[in-house]
Amino acid sequence: MTKTAILSMSRPSQLFTRENYKEEYRRYAKINHPDVGGDATVMAQINKLYGMACLLDGAGGWDALDIIKINGADYHYDSANIFELGTIYVNDTKIIYHIQAKHAKVLVKFPTKVKDSKMRDQMIIPASSPKGWSDPSTGDIYYIIDKSKGTYLLKDILKKRLIEERHAAWIISRLFNICSLIQYNGLVHLDVSANTILVDPETHWVGLYGGWWYCYSENERITKLPASTYKVLPFSSISSKEALFSHMNLQIRAIAREMLGARYGDNLAFSKANSKFVEYITGSGGDSVIDDFIHWDTEVVDYIFGPRKFIKWELKKEEVYG
C-alpha cells in the first residue's frame, strides 16, 4: 500500500476489513510508526481511519459499505468525518451528528425560540429542532437533520481543495448574515466551523446546521467549547468565560483563513490574495457582528471585488466525494 494511496483514503473500509481491522491496524503500525522509521503523516492517517473503524464497528455501520444503522433504519452516507464528540455523516438529504456516549452529557440546545422567523424561513438553520435518538445498547446519541440536495459540508469541500478568494467572499457574507440574525436573537454560536457549515455552490446558499450544543445567550457563562474555537479566541475571552458576540466575528475570520489554507494564521498561504482581504481576515473584528457585517458589506467587499455580480461555482458531487 503506497503512501499516496493511504493519504487519499476517506473510509476505513478502504484500508481495513471488518473481521480483521484490529490485527491489520497493528500490522500497519509496525511498518509505518515513526519510531520504526515510518512517516508520521501516514501513521496519523492510519490512526484516523482506525478510529473511524472502531466507531463504525461499534455502531453497526460496517454491515454494508457506507451504511450506518440508526434505530433500525439504514442510512447511506457519502462522507464520514471525525469531530470532537464523535462522527458526522453526510448524504444528499441528511446530516447526522453521532455523539459518543462519553460525550452524551453535552447539553444539546437547538434554537427553538427565535424572534426572527427568517432563520428558519431561509433554512439557514435546521427547519425544525431535530430530536436525538439514544442507542440503548451504547448510550450514543444521533441527531438526524434534513438538508437540501446539492449542499455540502464545508469540511468535505476543504478536504479536497482550498476555496478561491472570490467564492470565500460570498461564503463570508452569508455567515455574517446568519450570525447577525443569531446576535439579533441574543445568542452566541461558538462552533461556526467547517464541521457545522453547509454550502450550496450553485445557489450561493450557506447554512449553520450543527454545533448548537455550543450555543449560549449573550454573557452566559461558557461551560464547553470545541478546540477549533478555543484556539482562535484571545486569552482574555477564555479567562472571562463569557459568551460574547465578538466571538462570532473571530470565528468567521478563522473560517475565511481556513478556506485560504491557514485557519490559525500559521503557514500563511495568502501570497496571491488581495492585501485588503488578508488584512481583514487576520484582524480581530469588533464587539458586534452586525456592525462588522455592515463594514464588510459596504467597504471591504466593494473595495476588493468592485460591482456585485453572481460568480458561478460549478462543483460536482463526484469532485467532493470522489
Beta strands, then each sheet from edge to edge (+ up, - down):
strand 1: 67-70
strand 2: 73-76
strand 3: 79-83
strand 4: 86-90
strand 5: 94-99
strand 6: 132-134
strand 7: 141-146
strand 8: 152-153
strand 9: 187-189
strand 10: 197-200
strand 11: 205-208
strand 12: 215-217
sheet 1: 1+ 2-
sheet 2: 3+ 4- 5+ 7- 6+
sheet 3: 8+ 10- 11+
sheet 4: 9+ 12-
end
